[in-house]
Amino acid sequence: MYKYIVKDWIVYILYNICLLTAAYFLNRFYQMLIFILCYELIQNGFNYRFHADSIEKNPVKAVRLCKLITIAVELLYLFLCNNLDVSMYSNLLIIFLIAFVNCILEFSLENFIINYDSLKDKDTLLLLCNKACLTKNATDRMIMKYIDNRTYQEIADIENVDIDTIKKSINRSRKKIFRNRD
């Protein structure tokens, strides 16, 4: 167990030494050092954080993609700062903006791309509804909306209720499902 932890730390340290060496030759050593020291801290301040497993379900491929994305973000930062002669505060702002874009990307992936795909399969939808403890009525509305492809108005007409009631019910149910997804 400790053998793997020590190995991971050694790889992490060697990776950062290589990154700082490249930054040194580009005369951006301090900017990269600030990035390495502050990025994780700033990133952890956001509720969402992009993970490669959001777009890749195979764990081995997800880890490789994650490493590739990490290298790309660090090199992007290095090249962005290479042409800028900015203060430490400006560097922190750039790091914050990178972390913010990362947060927005994960939020978008979770809420607009990945989540709606899971609602198109009836078995998956039923499983998600049960996991979120939705009522029979709420589950039926979700099935009519996402499996039967009915409009809000059609569902409201079937149940003899106001269309706003259906919209609010489906929205609440969808939020519950996505909150309890994992």
Buried (B, 14 or more C-beta within 10 A) or exposed (E): EEEEEEEEEEEEEEBBEEBBEBBEEBEBBBBBBBBBEBBEEBBEEBEBBBBBBBBBEEEEEBEEBBEEBEEEBBEEBBEBBEEEEBEEEEBBEBBBEBBBEBBEBBBEBBBEEBBEEBBEEEEEBBEBBEEBEBEEEBBBBBBBBBBEEBEBEBBBEEBEEEBEBBBEBBEEBBEBBBEEEE
